[in-house]
Amino acid sequence: RARYLDEARVQAGAAFLREHQAAMQRAQQMYGVPSEIIAGIIGVETYFGRITGNFRTLDALVTLSFDYLRRAEYYRQQLGEFFLLAREQNSDPLAIKGSFAGAIGLPQFMPGSIRSHAVDFDGDGRIDLRGSAVDAIGSVASYLAANGWERELPIVFDAITDEATVDLLGRGIDAAVTWSSAMAAGVEGDISLPLDTPVLVIDLPYLNGSEVERLYRVGTVNFSALLRYNRSYFYASAVAELARAIANAAKPRER
């Protein structure tokens, strides 16, 4: 996660937030997703649009459809979505570029996610995740809202527990137990949540010298929404931490 939290990226995120303040505020009002979370995702995915990928999306999806057997069915589905997307947008399929995995634009949406969740947030009559930061901002918020984001709810917080308890409560990406159940199993956290709040308890292993140690955290449905963007606990944690750092960096400084 540390590579996403360097000072240059944080300051670039604060600048991105200020530059697109109106669109960020509109997205937050419409979808309930904080502007710093939107910036955090775009910052982790493409460094605020600096690194969107230079692979032909068609080539990437065809290759993965046949060479990546474990997820071939998924990529074949995305290949079909890509052709539909190109037709709907009246775009040349050979001209669209993105990541080596077929993701497109500032928020790195797969073709199916573009067709399902992307929005024309700048009102120019077309969805352009590669060239319009405003469309990207609205689309990230739209995606998270459609995947369970709840307004004014914490995302993730540190916890005291152990690996056996994490296994007992179940792993995955869904907030499938209540906070009361987690506490009954021995999870401790310095936060006040309604007892019936759905949560998931996660562990983040890391090396401390030659020893593997673990950070334990509790996530809400908002953390689960981030996991639907990318199923990695480290990814979702990095987005949340970068978002917090960007929000702090963007605050007006006292004179």
Summary of the structure (lengths in Angstrom):
residues: 255
radius of gyration: 19.2
end to end distance: 32.6
largest distance: 59.4
contacts: 816
relative contact order: 0.15
helix: 51%
strand: 13%
